[in-house]
Amino acid sequence: MNQSEAERGGLGVESLPGDAPPPEAAAGDDLERMRTALEASGEYRVLRRLAPRAGYGDPARLPSGTRLYRALYLDTETTGFDSRSDKVIELAMLRFEYDAEGNVYGVQELYDAFEDPGRPLPDEVVGLTGITDDDVRGRRFDDAAVEDSANGADLVIAHNAAFDRPFMEKRFPVFKGKPWACSSRDIGWRALGFRSSSLEFLAFRRGFYYDAHRALIDCRAGLELLAVPLTEGEAPPMRLLRANAAKRTARLWAESAPFEKKDVVKARGYRFNGVGRVWWTDVPAEALDEELAWLAAEVYETRRPLPHLEYGALERYSARVPEAPPNGLPRR
């Protein structure tokens, strides 16, 4: 090998113009080397911009007969926080398939559209989302397309389903008949070592960033969190979400709890409903007797029958599950 060959090819093979990698590939290689060097120093952590994916696994490699389920991941932007008076101004939906182990396949951008709320957008909404009156003026959702998407889903997911579900049920009643899950609450992120379950915080911890507070990219970020395993070789968090969504929940009302015990029940996680003047909480259905025993020991000093309501994914996160106990509930 002569010197000119070594300088040009490095392996004794002269490099030709056609052998050079595309500029984009070379730039990507350079960026990857820089990322590796920065993170190896222990002084930096590099975040990647979230890139849309068509899928996270190859369904062609699945064993014959594997059942695939279909989920709808959705996100809304609204004029405010109260589903009774505020309205949805942007709706985005992703459709994907998944197996019993939570592996995700075939991601499709199904829908992303605006709707005119019939009044000017609040300044805080414009500042947060970047959506303007010009974006929504005269626009309307395609009801038939949204309903068709809902009918084809085995499960509907949102990152804050307790917020999105009441809005969606009001605007599209078809969602009342679908099981829902929440990628914030139905994973148990804190038990997995995360201090917060907010979408942006989880994205940061998982090593990516995105332009938040627009419906479609928020869907992409939420699905990324569900579909990518926390460590190589583990099942993705989607498996946890599916298992937790299938569980039953008991809503329990601490009727006539003594006033002096308010700090005790509040510290336990109970919430106060001002209309019914009653403290309430949600517990796993199998833990109901344990919770009743705690109330008897710490709040009432005796066992007493209390109203409760058991429900599952068809009702979870819906405003149809009351915060005050209706008449005729069973008591335990």
Secondary structure as a PSIPRED ss2 file (coil, helix, strand):
# PSIPRED VFORMAT (PSIPRED V4.0)

   1 M C   1.000  0.000  0.000
   2 N C   1.000  0.000  0.000
   3 Q H   0.000  1.000  0.000
   4 S H   0.000  1.000  0.000
   5 E H   0.000  1.000  0.000
   6 A H   0.000  1.000  0.000
   7 E H   0.000  1.000  0.000
   8 R H   0.000  1.000  0.000
   9 G C   1.000  0.000  0.000
  10 G C   1.000  0.000  0.000
  11 L C   1.000  0.000  0.000
  12 G C   1.000  0.000  0.000
  13 V C   1.000  0.000  0.000
  14 E C   1.000  0.000  0.000
  15 S C   1.000  0.000  0.000
  16 L C   1.000  0.000  0.000
  17 P H   0.000  1.000  0.000
  18 G H   0.000  1.000  0.000
  19 D H   0.000  1.000  0.000
  20 A C   1.000  0.000  0.000
  21 P C   1.000  0.000  0.000
  22 P C   1.000  0.000  0.000
  23 P H   0.000  1.000  0.000
  24 E H   0.000  1.000  0.000
  25 A H   0.000  1.000  0.000
  26 A H   0.000  1.000  0.000
  27 A H   0.000  1.000  0.000
  28 G H   0.000  1.000  0.000
  29 D H   0.000  1.000  0.000
  30 D H   0.000  1.000  0.000
  31 L H   0.000  1.000  0.000
  32 E H   0.000  1.000  0.000
  33 R H   0.000  1.000  0.000
  34 M H   0.000  1.000  0.000
  35 R H   0.000  1.000  0.000
  36 T H   0.000  1.000  0.000
  37 A H   0.000  1.000  0.000
  38 L H   0.000  1.000  0.000
  39 E H   0.000  1.000  0.000
  40 A H   0.000  1.000  0.000
  41 S C   1.000  0.000  0.000
  42 G C   1.000  0.000  0.000
  43 E C   1.000  0.000  0.000
  44 Y C   1.000  0.000  0.000
  45 R C   1.000  0.000  0.000
  46 V C   1.000  0.000  0.000
  47 L C   1.000  0.000  0.000
  48 R E   0.000  0.000  1.000
  49 R E   0.000  0.000  1.000
  50 L C   1.000  0.000  0.000
  51 A C   1.000  0.000  0.000
  52 P C   1.000  0.000  0.000
  53 R C   1.000  0.000  0.000
  54 A C   1.000  0.000  0.000
  55 G C   1.000  0.000  0.000
  56 Y C   1.000  0.000  0.000
  57 G C   1.000  0.000  0.000
  58 D C   1.000  0.000  0.000
  59 P H   0.000  1.000  0.000
  60 A H   0.000  1.000  0.000
  61 R H   0.000  1.000  0.000
  62 L C   1.000  0.000  0.000
  63 P C   1.000  0.000  0.000
  64 S C   1.000  0.000  0.000
  65 G C   1.000  0.000  0.000
  66 T C   1.000  0.000  0.000
  67 R C   1.000  0.000  0.000
  68 L C   1.000  0.000  0.000
  69 Y E   0.000  0.000  1.000
  70 R E   0.000  0.000  1.000
  71 A E   0.000  0.000  1.000
  72 L E   0.000  0.000  1.000
  73 Y E   0.000  0.000  1.000
  74 L E   0.000  0.000  1.000
  75 D E   0.000  0.000  1.000
  76 T E   0.000  0.000  1.000
  77 E E   0.000  0.000  1.000
  78 T E   0.000  0.000  1.000
  79 T C   1.000  0.000  0.000
  80 G C   1.000  0.000  0.000
  81 F C   1.000  0.000  0.000
  82 D C   1.000  0.000  0.000
  83 S C   1.000  0.000  0.000
  84 R C   1.000  0.000  0.000
  85 S C   1.000  0.000  0.000
  86 D C   1.000  0.000  0.000
  87 K C   1.000  0.000  0.000
  88 V E   0.000  0.000  1.000
  89 I E   0.000  0.000  1.000
  90 E E   0.000  0.000  1.000
  91 L E   0.000  0.000  1.000
  92 A E   0.000  0.000  1.000
  93 M E   0.000  0.000  1.000
  94 L E   0.000  0.000  1.000
  95 R E   0.000  0.000  1.000
  96 F E   0.000  0.000  1.000
  97 E E   0.000  0.000  1.000
  98 Y E   0.000  0.000  1.000
  99 D C   1.000  0.000  0.000
 100 A C   1.000  0.000  0.000
 101 E C   1.000  0.000  0.000
 102 G C   1.000  0.000  0.000
 103 N C   1.000  0.000  0.000
 104 V E   0.000  0.000  1.000
 105 Y E   0.000  0.000  1.000
 106 G E   0.000  0.000  1.000
 107 V E   0.000  0.000  1.000
 108 Q E   0.000  0.000  1.000
 109 E E   0.000  0.000  1.000
 110 L E   0.000  0.000  1.000
 111 Y E   0.000  0.000  1.000
 112 D E   0.000  0.000  1.000
 113 A E   0.000  0.000  1.000
 114 F E   0.000  0.000  1.000
 115 E C   1.000  0.000  0.000
 116 D C   1.000  0.000  0.000
 117 P C   1.000  0.000  0.000
 118 G C   1.000  0.000  0.000
 119 R C   1.000  0.000  0.000
 120 P C   1.000  0.000  0.000
 121 L C   1.000  0.000  0.000
 122 P C   1.000  0.000  0.000
 123 D H   0.000  1.000  0.000
 124 E H   0.000  1.000  0.000
 125 V H   0.000  1.000  0.000
 126 V H   0.000  1.000  0.000
 127 G H   0.000  1.000  0.000
 128 L H   0.000  1.000  0.000
 129 T H   0.000  1.000  0.000
 130 G C   1.000  0.000  0.000
 131 I C   1.000  0.000  0.000
 132 T C   1.000  0.000  0.000
 133 D H   0.000  1.000  0.000
 134 D H   0.000  1.000  0.000
 135 D H   0.000  1.000  0.000
 136 V H   0.000  1.000  0.000
 137 R C   1.000  0.000  0.000
 138 G C   1.000  0.000  0.000
 139 R C   1.000  0.000  0.000
 140 R C   1.000  0.000  0.000
 141 F C   1.000  0.000  0.000
 142 D C   1.000  0.000  0.000
 143 D H   0.000  1.000  0.000
 144 A H   0.000  1.000  0.000
 145 A H   0.000  1.000  0.000
 146 V H   0.000  1.000  0.000
 147 E H   0.000  1.000  0.000
 148 D H   0.000  1.000  0.000
 149 S H   0.000  1.000  0.000
 150 A H   0.000  1.000  0.000
 151 N H   0.000  1.000  0.000
 152 G C   1.000  0.000  0.000
 153 A C   1.000  0.000  0.000
 154 D C   1.000  0.000  0.000
 155 L E   0.000  0.000  1.000
 156 V E   0.000  0.000  1.000
 157 I E   0.000  0.000  1.000
 158 A E   0.000  0.000  1.000
 159 H C   1.000  0.000  0.000
 160 N C   1.000  0.000  0.000
 161 A H   0.000  1.000  0.000
 162 A H   0.000  1.000  0.000
 163 F H   0.000  1.000  0.000
 164 D H   0.000  1.000  0.000
 165 R H   0.000  1.000  0.000
 166 P H   0.000  1.000  0.000
 167 F H   0.000  1.000  0.000
 168 M H   0.000  1.000  0.000
 169 E H   0.000  1.000  0.000
 170 K H   0.000  1.000  0.000
 171 R H   0.000  1.000  0.000
 172 F C   1.000  0.000  0.000
 173 P H   0.000  1.000  0.000
 174 V H   0.000  1.000  0.000
 175 F H   0.000  1.000  0.000
 176 K H   0.000  1.000  0.000
 177 G H   0.000  1.000  0.000
 178 K C   1.000  0.000  0.000
 179 P C   1.000  0.000  0.000
 180 W E   0.000  0.000  1.000
 181 A E   0.000  0.000  1.000
 182 C E   0.000  0.000  1.000
 183 S C   1.000  0.000  0.000
 184 S C   1.000  0.000  0.000
 185 R C   1.000  0.000  0.000
 186 D C   1.000  0.000  0.000
 187 I C   1.000  0.000  0.000
 188 G C   1.000  0.000  0.000
 189 W C   1.000  0.000  0.000
 190 R H   0.000  1.000  0.000
 191 A H   0.000  1.000  0.000
 192 L H   0.000  1.000  0.000
 193 G C   1.000  0.000  0.000
 194 F C   1.000  0.000  0.000
 195 R C   1.000  0.000  0.000
 196 S C   1.000  0.000  0.000
 197 S C   1.000  0.000  0.000
 198 S C   1.000  0.000  0.000
 199 L H   0.000  1.000  0.000
 200 E H   0.000  1.000  0.000
 201 F H   0.000  1.000  0.000
 202 L H   0.000  1.000  0.000
 203 A H   0.000  1.000  0.000
 204 F H   0.000  1.000  0.000
 205 R H   0.000  1.000  0.000
 206 R C   1.000  0.000  0.000
 207 G C   1.000  0.000  0.000
 208 F E   0.000  0.000  1.000
 209 Y E   0.000  0.000  1.000
 210 Y C   1.000  0.000  0.000
 211 D C   1.000  0.000  0.000
 212 A C   1.000  0.000  0.000
 213 H C   1.000  0.000  0.000
 214 R C   1.000  0.000  0.000
 215 A H   0.000  1.000  0.000
 216 L H   0.000  1.000  0.000
 217 I H   0.000  1.000  0.000
 218 D H   0.000  1.000  0.000
 219 C H   0.000  1.000  0.000
 220 R H   0.000  1.000  0.000
 221 A H   0.000  1.000  0.000
 222 G H   0.000  1.000  0.000
 223 L H   0.000  1.000  0.000
 224 E H   0.000  1.000  0.000
 225 L H   0.000  1.000  0.000
 226 L H   0.000  1.000  0.000
 227 A H   0.000  1.000  0.000
 228 V C   1.000  0.000  0.000
 229 P C   1.000  0.000  0.000
 230 L C   1.000  0.000  0.000
 231 T C   1.000  0.000  0.000
 232 E C   1.000  0.000  0.000
 233 G C   1.000  0.000  0.000
 234 E C   1.000  0.000  0.000
 235 A C   1.000  0.000  0.000
 236 P C   1.000  0.000  0.000
 237 P H   0.000  1.000  0.000
 238 M H   0.000  1.000  0.000
 239 R H   0.000  1.000  0.000
 240 L H   0.000  1.000  0.000
 241 L H   0.000  1.000  0.000
 242 R H   0.000  1.000  0.000
 243 A H   0.000  1.000  0.000
 244 N H   0.000  1.000  0.000
 245 A H   0.000  1.000  0.000
 246 A C   1.000  0.000  0.000
 247 K C   1.000  0.000  0.000
 248 R C   1.000  0.000  0.000
 249 T E   0.000  0.000  1.000
 250 A E   0.000  0.000  1.000
 251 R E   0.000  0.000  1.000
 252 L E   0.000  0.000  1.000
 253 W E   0.000  0.000  1.000
 254 A E   0.000  0.000  1.000
 255 E C   1.000  0.000  0.000
 256 S C   1.000  0.000  0.000
 257 A C   1.000  0.000  0.000
 258 P C   1.000  0.000  0.000
 259 F H   0.000  1.000  0.000
 260 E H   0.000  1.000  0.000
 261 K H   0.000  1.000  0.000
 262 K H   0.000  1.000  0.000
 263 D H   0.000  1.000  0.000
 264 V H   0.000  1.000  0.000
 265 V H   0.000  1.000  0.000
 266 K H   0.000  1.000  0.000
 267 A H   0.000  1.000  0.000
 268 R C   1.000  0.000  0.000
 269 G C   1.000  0.000  0.000
 270 Y C   1.000  0.000  0.000
 271 R E   0.000  0.000  1.000
 272 F E   0.000  0.000  1.000
 273 N E   0.000  0.000  1.000
 274 G C   1.000  0.000  0.000
 275 V C   1.000  0.000  0.000
 276 G C   1.000  0.000  0.000
 277 R C   1.000  0.000  0.000
 278 V E   0.000  0.000  1.000
 279 W E   0.000  0.000  1.000
 280 W E   0.000  0.000  1.000
 281 T E   0.000  0.000  1.000
 282 D E   0.000  0.000  1.000
 283 V E   0.000  0.000  1.000
 284 P E   0.000  0.000  1.000
 285 A H   0.000  1.000  0.000
 286 E H   0.000  1.000  0.000
 287 A H   0.000  1.000  0.000
 288 L H   0.000  1.000  0.000
 289 D H   0.000  1.000  0.000
 290 E H   0.000  1.000  0.000
 291 E H   0.000  1.000  0.000
 292 L H   0.000  1.000  0.000
 293 A H   0.000  1.000  0.000
 294 W H   0.000  1.000  0.000
 295 L H   0.000  1.000  0.000
 296 A H   0.000  1.000  0.000
 297 A H   0.000  1.000  0.000
 298 E H   0.000  1.000  0.000
 299 V H   0.000  1.000  0.000
 300 Y H   0.000  1.000  0.000
 301 E C   1.000  0.000  0.000
 302 T C   1.000  0.000  0.000
 303 R C   1.000  0.000  0.000
 304 R C   1.000  0.000  0.000
 305 P C   1.000  0.000  0.000
 306 L C   1.000  0.000  0.000
 307 P E   0.000  0.000  1.000
 308 H E   0.000  0.000  1.000
 309 L E   0.000  0.000  1.000
 310 E E   0.000  0.000  1.000
 311 Y E   0.000  0.000  1.000
 312 G C   1.000  0.000  0.000
 313 A C   1.000  0.000  0.000
 314 L C   1.000  0.000  0.000
 315 E C   1.000  0.000  0.000
 316 R C   1.000  0.000  0.000
 317 Y C   1.000  0.000  0.000
 318 S C   1.000  0.000  0.000
 319 A C   1.000  0.000  0.000
 320 R C   1.000  0.000  0.000
 321 V C   1.000  0.000  0.000
 322 P C   1.000  0.000  0.000
 323 E C   1.000  0.000  0.000
 324 A C   1.000  0.000  0.000
 325 P C   1.000  0.000  0.000
 326 P C   1.000  0.000  0.000
 327 N C   1.000  0.000  0.000
 328 G C   1.000  0.000  0.000
 329 L C   1.000  0.000  0.000
 330 P C   1.000  0.000  0.000
 331 R E   0.000  0.000  1.000
 332 R C   1.000  0.000  0.000
